[in-house]
Amino acid sequence: MAGAFTYAPAIAALPFVSFLVALFLGDRMPKGGALAGIAATAGSLLLSAWVALTVAGGATYNQTLYTFVEGIDTFELTLGILIDPLTALMLLIVSLIAFLVHVFSLGYMNDEGETGLPRYYAGLGLFTFSMLSFVYASNILMAFMFFELVGLCSFLLIGFWFREAAPPSAAKKAFLVTRFGDYFFLVGVVGIFATFGTGAFAGAESFPAIAEQALNGEAEVTTFFGMDPQTWFTVLGLLVLGGVMGKSAQFPLHTWLPDAMEGPTPVSALIHAATMVAAGVYLVARMYGFYALSPTALAIIALVGGFTALFAATMGVVKQELKQVLAYSTISQYGYMMLALGAGGYVAAVFHLTTHAMFKALLFLGAGSVIIAMHHNENMWDMGGLKDKMPVTYWTFLSGSLALAGIVPFAGFWSKDEVLFEALIHGLGSEGGLGTVLLAAYAMGLLSVFFTGFYTFRMVFLTFHGKPRTETARKPHGVGWNVKFPLAVLGVLAATIGFLNMVPLEKLTGLHLSFLHDWLAHGGIEMTTSETYGTLLHDVAGVTAHYPLGELGTTLASAAVSLGLALAGVGTAWSLYNVDEPTEHTDKLGSLKTLLMHNYYQDEYQVWLATGVTYPLARAADKFDQGVVDGVVNGVSSVSLFGGDRMRRLQSGVVSNYATLITTALVVLLVAFGLIGGWF
């Protein structure tokens, strides 16, 4: 079984080959190179399953493949593969979603004679390669490299329809906003190498292991700016967090994600479910042994996550376009994952990352099916009555919606409940300000449950229920098997994958049902198990679990409150929008709706910040640079040039002139020395 690791590089290499095939041969291949992409991602999925079976047997893999900088006293730069339970799980998620997106694209992109298909499928292949390589990167520099390549691929695919006005603008915005966060990430990478001499994620010589030893007084590390190790480690963690906030669309770097809906819908499914947005959360999970050493970093992560979950959910309740609602739900759901990580819920975060990948890919592909049927009209108010005309799309979309809303027994219920449960018990059990922050973040996450249930089923009722509100909705365009097959697979997973970790049911029945806990804990690589993280959190951050109603009572009460709020949101949407002729009840919000429709004016604020603050400061700095810095430099050079020019004129080439100058200089020197020595 260990032979699976020998073929692990091919998991990423196969999509890269499909990228090359589509790029150079796609225009001469059927479907623009789509079949090569499907075959490559299917191969990656099979290899990922083989690797997962190997890891299930207790094996792990941490191997350097190539050293491209060595011989430096302090560190070396390498490319390598790290495979542990977390890696194996994420490889399965990415390769499965990529495969289904490639299949779905056959029906979506080829539906109406789309041009540029080789470029599209090449972009998908490169995107998949970049994310898979990022997932099993063995060190933070390699992770940063593929983190950036993921961002480049998103830029290319969001702007696929570059001849239109909106997609290139959205692609540029995504690139610039995420790059802003990545500047901090890059500084953090340099700081980690300068501090620890290594960027390795796992092993006894990894930077999380060295950091723990340094805090215990067992190792010496280099810190800067006079900071003690604890403070400096927090700074490094927050620098890397800047890149995470950009990629995972956390406040305030979330504004690029709704605009990214300008790209093709299958690309949206890939970005939101398994690649770019997932990359940030995965990076924090991969580095969790390091973040667990900093209570301050954990508190900030939890607070950002909780606020983002609520902030984005409120905007989702007023959106009119199908993909816009899903975009804000993505921002909100990744906020839950960050809340879990900050609250010490490492397994809960990975669990929600897993379930969200399935139901969010399903919802975006379901939205794509509706958009095909509606001849690419995305406005929900132009739909209605599609339930009977598109039964496969409706029932699978309903499965994803129930999962997103957190309705038992669908996947989202189990994972979202565990996120909130971890935030609650660790908030109650944590020492000092961390506990207060965790409880505040928990409250925000809990409140957003109601909004999630409401906007999710507002979307369902407006799209599928009631009477058709346009001629297109009365006679929708049909969809083929390549659209229905991915929906069917993901519809089943959205309903069942939550059974991986049924903590409330385990506490109630006494049966062992927390399979994902076992999976993430059994790895043999240091600093990657949930038990290790739990010990670190307790020892360093003072995080412990507190059950005010006993363990069973607290577990069931937390689940009941979460489920009750979700049902209240669904019920409110049912009463307002599950009618033949719905009206926009959000109009009653008045100026608040205007605020929400304009996304709290975040875009306007960022534009003002760029043009009203940053640009004037840059102009002032430029004037200082040109007037003072360049003035001094140019002045010195002008004096030198002037003196050199005058001296050059003395070099006439006439010997008699040289003799006169020498004689004159000798006389001047004799007179000067004579005056000094008193000869005269």
C-alpha positions as CSV (number, residue, x, y, z in Angstrom):
1,M,0.0,0.0,0.0
2,A,2.9,2.4,0.7
3,G,3.5,2.3,-3.0
4,A,0.7,4.8,-3.4
5,F,3.1,7.5,-2.1
6,T,5.4,6.8,-5.1
7,Y,2.7,8.0,-7.4
8,A,1.6,10.9,-5.3
9,P,3.3,13.5,-7.5
10,A,1.1,12.4,-10.4
11,I,-2.0,13.6,-8.5
12,A,-1.0,17.1,-9.4
13,A,1.0,16.3,-12.5
14,L,-2.0,14.8,-14.4
15,P,-4.0,18.1,-14.4
16,F,-0.9,19.9,-15.4
17,V,-0.6,17.6,-18.4
18,S,-4.2,18.4,-19.3
19,F,-3.4,22.1,-19.1
20,L,-0.6,21.6,-21.7
21,V,-2.8,19.4,-23.9
22,A,-5.7,21.9,-23.9
23,L,-3.4,24.9,-24.3
24,F,-1.5,23.6,-27.3
25,L,-3.8,21.0,-28.9
26,G,-7.2,22.0,-27.6
27,D,-8.3,23.7,-30.8
28,R,-7.8,20.4,-32.6
29,M,-9.5,18.2,-30.1
30,P,-13.3,17.5,-29.5
31,K,-14.9,19.7,-26.9
32,G,-11.9,22.0,-26.8
33,G,-9.7,19.7,-24.7
34,A,-12.5,18.9,-22.1
35,L,-12.0,15.2,-22.4
36,A,-8.3,15.5,-21.4
37,G,-9.3,17.4,-18.3
38,I,-11.9,14.9,-17.4
39,A,-9.5,12.0,-17.8
40,A,-6.8,13.8,-15.8
41,T,-9.0,14.8,-12.9
42,A,-10.5,11.3,-12.8
43,G,-6.9,9.9,-12.6
44,S,-6.1,12.4,-9.8
45,L,-9.3,11.3,-7.9
46,L,-8.4,7.6,-8.2
47,L,-4.8,8.2,-7.0
48,S,-6.1,10.4,-4.2
49,A,-8.4,7.6,-3.1
50,W,-5.4,5.2,-3.2
51,V,-3.4,7.6,-1.1
52,A,-6.3,8.0,1.4
53,L,-6.5,4.2,1.8
54,T,-2.8,4.1,2.5
55,V,-3.1,6.8,5.1
56,A,-6.0,5.0,6.7
57,G,-3.6,2.1,7.3
58,G,-1.5,4.4,9.5
59,A,1.2,5.5,7.0
60,T,2.3,9.0,6.4
61,Y,4.8,10.6,3.9
62,N,7.1,13.6,4.2
63,Q,9.7,13.6,1.4
64,T,11.9,16.2,-0.2
65,L,11.7,16.0,-4.0
66,Y,14.0,18.8,-5.1
67,T,16.4,21.2,-3.4
68,F,16.8,24.4,-5.5
69,V,18.9,26.4,-3.0
70,E,21.3,24.7,-0.6
71,G,24.7,25.4,1.0
72,I,23.4,28.2,3.1
73,D,24.4,28.1,6.7
74,T,20.9,28.9,8.1
75,F,18.4,27.2,5.8
76,E,17.8,25.6,2.4
77,L,14.9,25.9,0.0
78,T,13.2,22.8,-1.2
79,L,10.1,21.3,-2.9
80,G,8.6,18.4,-1.2
81,I,5.4,16.4,-0.5
82,L,3.7,16.1,2.9
83,I,0.9,13.6,3.1
84,D,-0.9,13.0,6.4
85,P,-4.7,12.6,7.2
86,L,-5.4,16.3,6.6
87,T,-3.6,16.2,3.2
88,A,-5.3,13.0,2.1
89,L,-8.8,14.3,2.9
90,M,-8.2,17.6,1.1
91,L,-6.7,15.8,-2.0
92,L,-10.0,13.8,-2.2
93,I,-12.1,16.9,-1.9
94,V,-10.2,19.0,-4.6
95,S,-9.9,16.1,-7.1
96,L,-13.5,15.1,-6.7
97,I,-14.9,18.7,-7.2
98,A,-12.5,19.4,-10.1
99,F,-13.6,16.2,-11.8
100,L,-17.3,17.0,-11.4
101,V,-16.7,20.6,-12.6
102,H,-15.0,19.4,-15.7
103,V,-17.9,17.1,-16.5
104,F,-20.4,19.8,-15.8
105,S,-18.6,22.2,-18.0
106,L,-19.4,20.0,-21.0
107,G,-23.0,21.0,-20.6
108,Y,-22.5,24.6,-19.5
109,M,-19.6,25.9,-21.6
110,N,-20.4,23.9,-24.7
111,D,-24.2,24.7,-24.5
112,E,-24.3,27.6,-26.8
113,G,-21.2,27.4,-29.0
114,E,-18.9,29.1,-26.6
115,T,-15.6,30.2,-28.1
116,G,-12.2,30.0,-26.3
117,L,-12.8,26.6,-24.9
118,P,-9.2,25.5,-25.1
119,R,-8.2,28.5,-23.0
120,Y,-11.0,27.7,-20.5
121,Y,-10.1,24.0,-20.0
122,A,-6.4,24.9,-19.9
123,G,-7.2,27.3,-17.1
124,L,-9.2,24.7,-15.2
125,G,-6.3,22.2,-15.5
126,L,-3.7,24.7,-14.2
127,F,-6.1,25.8,-11.4
128,T,-6.5,22.1,-10.3
129,F,-2.7,21.5,-10.5
130,S,-2.0,24.6,-8.5
131,M,-4.4,23.7,-5.7
132,L,-3.4,20.1,-5.5
133,S,0.3,21.1,-5.3
134,F,-0.5,23.6,-2.6
135,V,-2.4,21.0,-0.6
136,Y,0.6,18.6,-0.3
137,A,3.3,21.3,-0.1
138,S,5.7,20.2,2.7
139,N,6.9,23.7,3.6
140,I,5.6,27.3,3.7
141,L,7.7,28.6,0.8
142,M,6.3,26.0,-1.5
143,A,2.9,26.7,-0.2
144,F,3.3,30.4,-0.9
145,M,4.4,29.7,-4.5
146,F,1.3,27.7,-5.3
147,F,-0.9,30.0,-3.2
148,E,0.1,32.7,-5.7
149,L,-0.4,30.5,-8.7
150,V,-3.9,29.7,-7.5
151,G,-4.5,33.5,-7.4
152,L,-3.2,33.9,-11.0
153,C,-5.5,31.1,-12.2
154,S,-8.5,32.7,-10.6
155,F,-7.6,35.9,-12.3
156,L,-7.5,34.2,-15.7
157,L,-10.8,32.3,-15.2
158,I,-12.8,35.0,-13.6
159,G,-11.9,37.2,-16.6
160,F,-12.6,34.5,-19.1
161,W,-15.1,36.6,-21.0
162,F,-12.6,39.4,-21.3
163,R,-14.4,41.0,-24.3
164,E,-17.2,42.1,-22.0
165,A,-16.8,45.0,-19.6
166,A,-17.5,43.4,-16.2
167,P,-15.4,40.2,-16.1
168,P,-12.0,41.8,-16.7
169,S,-12.8,44.4,-14.0
170,A,-13.8,41.6,-11.6
171,A,-10.7,39.6,-12.3
172,K,-8.5,42.6,-11.7
173,K,-10.2,43.3,-8.4
174,A,-9.8,39.8,-7.3
175,F,-6.1,39.8,-8.2
176,L,-5.4,43.1,-6.5
177,V,-7.4,42.5,-3.3
178,T,-5.9,39.1,-2.7
179,R,-2.4,40.4,-3.6
180,F,-2.7,43.0,-0.8
181,G,-3.1,40.2,1.7
182,D,-0.4,38.2,0.1
183,Y,2.1,41.0,0.7
184,F,1.7,40.3,4.4
185,F,2.0,36.5,3.8
186,L,5.3,37.0,1.9
187,V,6.7,39.0,4.8
188,G,5.6,36.3,7.2
189,V,7.3,33.6,5.1
190,V,10.6,35.6,5.2
191,G,10.1,36.1,8.9
192,I,9.6,32.4,9.5
193,F,12.8,31.4,7.7
194,A,14.7,34.1,9.5
195,T,13.4,33.1,12.9
196,F,13.5,29.3,12.7
197,G,15.8,28.5,9.8
198,T,13.2,26.3,8.3
199,G,9.8,26.5,6.7
200,A,8.8,22.8,7.1
201,F,5.3,22.2,8.3
202,A,5.8,18.8,10.0
203,G,8.5,16.8,11.7
204,A,10.7,17.3,14.7
205,E,12.7,20.0,12.8
206,S,9.6,21.9,11.6
207,F,9.0,25.5,12.6
208,P,5.9,24.7,14.7
209,A,7.9,22.1,16.7
210,I,10.9,24.5,17.1
211,A,8.5,27.3,18.2
212,E,7.0,25.1,20.9
213,Q,10.5,24.2,22.1
214,A,11.5,27.8,22.2
215,L,8.5,28.7,24.4
216,N,9.5,25.8,26.7
217,G,13.1,27.1,26.8
218,E,14.4,24.1,25.0
219,A,15.6,25.9,21.8
220,E,17.0,29.3,20.7
221,V,15.4,31.3,17.9
222,T,16.1,34.7,16.4
223,T,13.5,37.4,17.1
224,F,13.3,40.9,15.9
225,F,12.5,44.4,17.1
226,G,13.2,43.5,20.7
227,M,10.2,41.2,20.9
228,D,10.0,38.1,23.2
229,P,9.4,34.8,21.4
230,Q,5.7,34.7,22.3
231,T,5.0,38.1,20.9
232,W,7.1,37.6,17.8
233,F,5.4,34.3,17.0
234,T,2.0,36.1,17.2
235,V,3.3,38.7,14.7
236,L,4.4,36.0,12.3
237,G,1.1,34.2,12.6
238,L,-0.8,37.4,11.9
239,L,1.3,38.2,8.9
240,V,0.5,34.9,7.3
241,L,-3.1,35.5,8.3
242,G,-3.2,38.5,6.0
243,G,-2.8,36.2,3.0
244,V,-5.5,33.8,4.5
245,M,-8.0,36.7,4.9
246,G,-7.5,37.7,1.2
247,K,-7.9,34.2,-0.3
248,S,-10.7,33.1,2.1
249,A,-12.5,36.4,1.6
250,Q,-12.6,37.4,5.3
251,F,-13.5,40.9,6.3
252,P,-12.2,43.4,5.2
253,L,-10.7,41.6,2.2
254,H,-13.9,39.9,1.1
255,T,-15.0,42.4,-1.5
256,W,-13.5,40.6,-4.5
257,L,-15.6,37.5,-4.1
258,P,-19.1,38.7,-5.1
259,D,-17.6,40.4,-8.2
260,A,-15.9,37.1,-9.1
261,M,-19.4,35.8,-10.1
262,E,-18.7,37.4,-13.5
263,G,-16.7,34.3,-14.3
264,P,-18.3,31.1,-15.7
265,T,-20.5,29.3,-13.1
266,P,-18.4,26.1,-13.1
267,V,-15.4,28.2,-12.2
268,S,-17.4,29.8,-9.4
269,A,-18.1,26.2,-8.1
270,L,-14.4,25.4,-8.2
271,I,-13.3,28.6,-6.5
272,H,-15.9,28.6,-3.7
273,A,-15.9,24.9,-2.9
274,A,-12.4,23.4,-3.3
275,T,-9.7,25.8,-4.5
276,M,-9.0,29.4,-4.0
277,V,-11.3,30.3,-1.1
278,A,-10.6,27.0,0.6
279,A,-6.8,27.6,0.4
280,G,-6.7,30.1,3.2
281,V,-8.6,28.0,5.7
282,Y,-6.5,25.0,4.8
283,L,-3.3,26.9,5.4
284,V,-4.4,27.8,8.9
285,A,-5.3,24.2,9.5
286,R,-2.0,23.1,8.2
287,M,-0.1,25.5,10.4
288,Y,-2.4,24.9,13.4
289,G,0.4,23.6,15.6
290,F,2.0,27.1,15.2
291,Y,-1.2,29.1,15.7
292,A,-2.1,27.1,18.8
293,L,0.9,28.7,20.5
294,S,-0.6,32.2,20.4
295,P,-3.8,33.0,22.3
296,T,-3.8,36.5,20.7
297,A,-3.7,35.1,17.1
298,L,-6.5,32.6,18.0
299,A,-8.7,35.4,19.4
300,I,-8.2,37.5,16.3
301,I,-9.0,34.6,14.0
302,A,-12.1,33.8,15.9
303,L,-13.3,37.4,16.0
304,V,-12.7,37.9,12.3
305,G,-14.5,34.6,11.5
306,G,-17.5,35.3,13.7
307,F,-17.9,38.8,12.4
308,T,-17.5,37.8,8.8
309,A,-20.1,35.0,9.2
310,L,-22.7,37.5,10.4
311,F,-21.7,40.4,8.2
312,A,-21.9,38.5,5.0
313,A,-25.1,36.7,6.0
314,T,-27.0,40.0,6.4
315,M,-26.1,41.0,2.9
316,G,-27.3,37.8,1.4
317,V,-30.9,38.4,2.5
318,V,-31.5,41.2,-0.1
319,K,-29.6,40.0,-3.2
320,Q,-31.6,39.4,-6.4
321,E,-29.2,37.2,-8.4
322,L,-28.8,33.6,-7.7
323,K,-25.0,33.5,-7.7
324,Q,-24.8,36.7,-5.6
325,V,-26.7,35.0,-2.8
326,L,-24.4,32.0,-3.0
327,A,-21.3,34.3,-3.1
328,Y,-22.3,35.9,0.2
329,S,-23.1,32.6,1.7
330,T,-19.6,31.4,0.8
331,I,-18.0,34.4,2.7
332,S,-20.3,33.6,5.7
333,Q,-19.5,29.9,5.7
334,Y,-15.7,30.4,5.6
335,G,-16.2,32.8,8.5
336,Y,-17.6,29.8,10.4
337,M,-14.5,27.8,9.6
338,M,-12.2,30.6,10.8
339,L,-14.4,30.9,14.0
340,A,-13.8,27.2,14.6
341,L,-10.0,27.5,14.2
342,G,-9.8,30.5,16.5
343,A,-11.9,28.7,19.1
344,G,-9.7,25.6,19.1
345,G,-12.1,23.5,17.0
346,Y,-9.5,22.2,14.6
347,V,-11.6,19.1,13.7
348,A,-14.8,21.2,13.5
349,A,-13.2,23.6,11.0
350,V,-11.9,20.8,8.8
351,F,-15.3,19.1,9.0
352,H,-17.1,22.2,7.9
353,L,-14.5,22.7,5.1
354,T,-15.4,19.2,3.9
355,T,-19.2,19.4,4.1
356,H,-19.2,23.0,2.6
357,A,-17.2,21.8,-0.4
358,M,-19.9,19.3,-1.2
359,F,-23.0,21.4,-0.7
360,K,-21.6,24.6,-2.1
361,A,-20.3,23.0,-5.2
362,L,-23.7,21.4,-5.6
363,L,-25.5,24.8,-5.1
364,F,-23.3,26.6,-7.7
365,L,-23.6,23.8,-10.2
366,G,-27.4,23.7,-9.5
367,A,-27.4,27.5,-10.1
368,G,-25.6,26.8,-13.4
369,S,-28.2,24.4,-14.4
370,V,-30.9,27.0,-13.7
371,I,-28.9,29.6,-15.6
372,I,-28.7,27.3,-18.6
373,A,-32.5,26.8,-18.4
374,M,-33.1,30.5,-18.1
375,H,-30.8,31.3,-21.1
376,H,-28.2,32.8,-18.8
377,N,-30.6,35.1,-16.8
378,E,-29.6,35.0,-13.1
379,N,-32.3,37.2,-11.6
380,M,-34.4,35.1,-9.2
381,W,-37.4,37.4,-9.7
382,D,-37.6,36.3,-13.4
383,M,-37.8,32.7,-12.4
384,G,-40.4,30.7,-10.4
385,G,-42.2,27.4,-11.1
386,L,-39.1,25.5,-12.1
387,K,-39.6,22.8,-9.6
388,D,-41.7,20.5,-11.8
389,K,-39.8,21.4,-15.0
390,M,-36.4,20.6,-13.6
391,P,-36.9,17.8,-11.0
392,V,-33.3,16.6,-10.8
393,T,-32.0,20.2,-10.4
394,Y,-34.7,21.0,-7.9
395,W,-34.3,18.0,-5.6
396,T,-30.5,18.1,-5.6
397,F,-30.5,21.9,-5.1
398,L,-32.9,21.4,-2.2
399,S,-30.5,18.9,-0.6
400,G,-27.7,21.4,-0.8
401,S,-30.0,24.2,0.5
402,L,-31.0,22.1,3.6
403,A,-27.3,21.4,4.2
404,L,-26.4,25.1,3.9
405,A,-29.2,26.1,6.2
406,G,-28.1,23.5,8.8
407,I,-31.2,21.3,8.9
408,V,-30.8,17.9,10.4
409,P,-29.8,15.3,9.1
410,F,-28.1,17.1,6.2
411,A,-24.3,17.6,6.2
412,G,-24.3,21.3,7.2
413,F,-26.2,20.6,10.4
414,W,-23.5,18.4,11.8
415,S,-20.5,20.5,10.9
416,K,-22.0,23.9,11.7
417,D,-23.3,22.6,15.0
418,E,-19.8,21.4,15.9
419,V,-18.3,24.8,15.0
420,L,-20.7,26.6,17.3
421,F,-20.4,23.9,20.0
422,E,-16.6,24.2,20.1
423,A,-16.8,28.0,20.2
424,L,-19.3,27.8,23.1
425,I,-17.5,25.3,25.4
426,H,-14.1,26.8,24.8
427,G,-15.3,30.3,25.2
428,L,-16.8,29.3,28.6
429,G,-13.6,27.4,29.5
430,S,-10.9,29.8,28.3
431,E,-9.0,32.2,30.5
432,G,-9.0,36.0,30.4
433,G,-9.9,38.0,27.2
434,L,-9.7,34.9,24.9
435,G,-12.9,33.5,26.5
436,T,-14.7,36.9,26.1
437,V,-13.7,37.1,22.4
438,L,-14.8,33.5,21.7
439,L,-18.2,34.0,23.3
440,A,-18.7,37.2,21.3
441,A,-17.7,35.4,18.1
442,Y,-20.0,32.5,19.1
443,A,-22.9,34.9,19.5
444,M,-22.3,36.4,16.0
445,G,-22.1,32.9,14.5
446,L,-25.3,31.8,16.2
447,L,-27.2,34.9,15.0
448,S,-26.0,34.3,11.4
449,V,-27.7,30.9,11.5
450,F,-31.1,32.5,11.3
451,F,-30.1,34.7,8.4
452,T,-28.6,31.7,6.6
453,G,-31.8,29.8,6.8
454,F,-33.8,32.8,5.6
455,Y,-31.7,33.8,2.6
456,T,-31.2,30.2,1.5
457,F,-34.9,29.3,1.3
458,R,-35.8,32.7,0.0
459,M,-33.5,31.7,-2.9
460,V,-35.2,28.3,-3.2
461,F,-38.8,29.6,-3.1
462,L,-38.1,32.4,-5.6
463,T,-36.3,30.2,-8.0
464,F,-38.3,26.9,-8.0
465,H,-41.7,27.5,-6.3
466,G,-44.7,29.6,-7.1
467,K,-45.8,30.4,-10.7
468,P,-43.4,31.2,-13.6
469,R,-42.9,34.9,-13.7
470,T,-41.4,35.1,-17.3
471,E,-41.9,33.3,-20.5
472,T,-38.4,31.8,-20.2
473,A,-39.4,30.3,-16.8
474,R,-42.5,28.8,-18.5
475,K,-40.4,27.1,-21.2
476,P,-36.9,26.5,-19.7
477,H,-34.0,25.2,-21.8
478,G,-33.3,21.5,-21.1
479,V,-30.1,20.2,-19.6
480,G,-28.2,17.1,-20.4
481,W,-26.6,14.2,-18.4
482,N,-23.3,16.0,-18.0
483,V,-25.2,18.6,-15.9
484,K,-27.4,16.1,-14.0
485,F,-24.7,13.6,-13.1
486,P,-22.5,16.0,-11.0
487,L,-25.7,17.3,-9.3
488,A,-26.8,13.8,-8.4
489,V,-23.4,12.8,-7.0
490,L,-23.1,16.0,-4.9
491,G,-26.8,15.8,-3.9
492,V,-26.2,12.5,-2.3
493,L,-23.0,13.7,-0.6
494,A,-24.7,16.9,0.7
495,A,-27.2,14.6,2.4
496,T,-24.8,12.0,3.8
497,I,-21.3,13.2,4.3
498,G,-22.2,14.8,7.6
499,F,-22.3,11.3,9.0
500,L,-18.5,11.4,9.2
501,N,-18.8,13.2,12.5
502,M,-22.1,13.0,14.3
503,V,-21.0,14.3,17.7
504,P,-24.5,15.1,19.2
505,L,-25.8,11.7,18.2
506,E,-22.6,10.1,19.6
507,K,-23.2,11.8,23.0
508,L,-26.8,10.8,23.0
509,T,-26.5,7.2,22.0
510,G,-23.0,6.3,23.3
511,L,-22.1,4.9,19.9
512,H,-18.8,5.8,18.3
513,L,-19.8,8.2,15.5
514,S,-16.9,10.8,15.5
515,F,-15.0,9.1,12.6
516,L,-13.4,12.3,11.4
517,H,-11.9,12.9,14.8
518,D,-10.3,9.5,14.6
519,W,-9.1,10.2,11.0
520,L,-7.4,13.5,11.8
521,A,-5.8,12.1,15.0
522,H,-4.2,9.0,13.8
523,G,-1.4,10.5,11.7
524,G,2.2,9.8,12.7
525,I,3.8,13.1,11.7
526,E,4.5,15.4,14.6
527,M,2.3,18.5,15.2
528,T,-0.5,17.3,12.9
529,T,-2.9,15.5,15.3
530,S,-5.9,16.9,17.0
531,E,-4.7,15.5,20.4
532,T,-1.4,17.5,20.1
533,Y,-3.3,20.6,19.3
534,G,-5.6,20.1,22.2
535,T,-2.7,19.8,24.6
536,L,-1.0,22.9,23.1
537,L,-4.2,24.9,23.4
538,H,-4.7,23.9,27.0
539,D,-1.0,24.5,28.0
540,V,-0.3,27.7,26.1
541,A,-3.6,29.5,25.6
542,G,-5.5,28.2,28.6
543,V,-8.2,26.8,26.4
544,T,-10.3,24.0,28.0
545,A,-13.8,22.7,27.6
546,H,-16.5,23.8,30.0
547,Y,-20.0,22.1,29.9
548,P,-22.5,24.2,32.0
549,L,-25.2,21.6,31.6
550,G,-22.9,18.6,31.6
551,E,-21.4,17.2,28.5
552,L,-24.5,15.6,27.1
553,G,-26.8,18.4,28.1
554,T,-24.6,21.1,26.7
555,T,-24.1,19.2,23.4
556,L,-27.9,18.7,22.9
557,A,-28.8,22.2,24.0
558,S,-26.2,23.7,21.6
559,A,-27.6,21.6,18.7
560,A,-31.2,22.4,19.6
561,V,-30.6,26.2,19.7
562,S,-28.7,26.1,16.4
563,L,-31.4,24.0,14.7
564,G,-34.2,26.1,16.1
565,L,-32.7,29.3,14.7
566,A,-32.2,27.6,11.3
567,L,-35.8,26.4,11.3
568,A,-37.0,29.9,12.3
569,G,-35.1,31.4,9.3
570,V,-36.5,28.7,6.9
571,G,-40.0,29.3,8.4
572,T,-39.8,33.0,7.9
573,A,-38.8,32.5,4.2
574,W,-41.6,30.0,3.8
575,S,-44.3,32.4,5.1
576,L,-43.0,35.3,3.0
577,Y,-41.9,33.7,-0.3
578,N,-43.6,30.3,-0.8
579,V,-46.5,31.9,-2.6
580,D,-47.7,32.0,-6.2
581,E,-46.9,35.7,-6.7
582,P,-44.2,36.7,-4.2
583,T,-43.4,40.3,-3.4
584,E,-40.1,41.8,-2.2
585,H,-40.7,42.1,1.6
586,T,-37.2,43.4,2.1
587,D,-38.4,46.7,0.7
588,K,-39.9,47.3,4.1
589,L,-36.3,47.6,5.4
590,G,-36.1,51.0,3.7
591,S,-32.7,52.7,4.0
592,L,-31.3,49.5,5.7
593,K,-32.0,47.6,2.4
594,T,-30.2,50.3,0.5
595,L,-27.2,49.9,2.8
596,L,-27.3,46.1,2.4
597,M,-27.7,46.3,-1.4
598,H,-24.6,48.5,-1.5
599,N,-22.8,46.0,0.7
600,Y,-22.3,48.5,3.5
601,Y,-20.5,50.7,0.9
602,Q,-17.4,48.6,1.4
603,D,-16.4,49.0,-2.3
604,E,-16.9,52.8,-2.1
605,Y,-14.9,52.9,1.1
606,Q,-12.0,51.0,-0.4
607,V,-12.0,53.2,-3.5
608,W,-11.9,56.3,-1.2
609,L,-9.1,54.7,0.8
610,A,-7.2,54.1,-2.4
611,T,-7.9,57.4,-4.1
612,G,-8.4,59.7,-1.2
613,V,-5.7,58.5,1.2
614,T,-3.2,56.2,-0.4
615,Y,-2.9,58.1,-3.6
616,P,-2.3,61.6,-2.0
617,L,0.3,60.0,0.4
618,A,2.0,58.3,-2.6
619,R,2.1,61.7,-4.4
620,A,3.6,63.4,-1.4
621,A,6.1,60.6,-1.0
622,D,7.0,60.9,-4.7
623,K,7.5,64.7,-4.4
624,F,9.7,64.1,-1.3
625,D,11.6,61.5,-3.3
626,Q,12.1,63.7,-6.3
627,G,12.6,67.0,-4.5
628,V,14.6,66.0,-1.5
629,V,16.2,62.6,-2.1
630,D,16.8,63.0,-5.8
631,G,17.6,66.7,-5.2
632,V,20.5,65.9,-2.8
633,V,21.7,63.1,-5.1
634,N,21.5,65.2,-8.2
635,G,23.1,68.2,-6.5
636,V,26.1,66.1,-5.4
637,S,26.4,64.6,-8.8
638,S,26.1,68.1,-10.4
639,V,29.0,69.4,-8.3
640,S,31.0,66.4,-9.3
641,L,30.2,66.8,-12.9
642,F,30.9,70.6,-12.8
643,G,34.3,70.0,-11.1
644,G,35.1,67.2,-13.5
645,D,34.2,69.4,-16.5
646,R,36.5,72.2,-15.3
647,M,39.4,69.7,-14.6
648,R,38.8,68.1,-18.0
649,R,39.5,71.5,-19.7
650,L,43.0,71.5,-18.2
651,Q,43.8,68.4,-20.1
652,S,44.5,70.2,-23.4
653,G,47.2,67.9,-24.7
654,V,49.7,70.8,-25.2
655,V,53.0,70.1,-23.4
656,S,53.9,73.7,-22.9
657,N,50.7,74.2,-21.0
658,Y,51.4,71.2,-18.7
659,A,54.9,72.6,-18.0
660,T,53.4,76.0,-17.1
661,L,50.9,74.4,-14.8
662,I,53.5,72.2,-13.1
663,T,55.8,75.3,-12.6
664,T,52.9,77.4,-11.3
665,A,51.8,74.6,-8.9
666,L,55.4,74.2,-7.6
667,V,55.7,78.0,-7.0
668,V,52.4,78.0,-5.1
669,L,53.5,75.1,-3.0
670,L,56.9,76.7,-2.2
671,V,55.2,80.0,-1.2
672,A,52.6,78.2,0.9
673,F,55.2,76.1,2.8
674,G,57.4,79.2,3.2
675,L,54.6,81.2,4.8
676,I,53.8,78.3,7.1
677,G,57.4,77.7,8.0
678,G,58.3,81.3,8.5
679,W,60.8,81.4,5.6
680,F,59.7,84.9,4.6
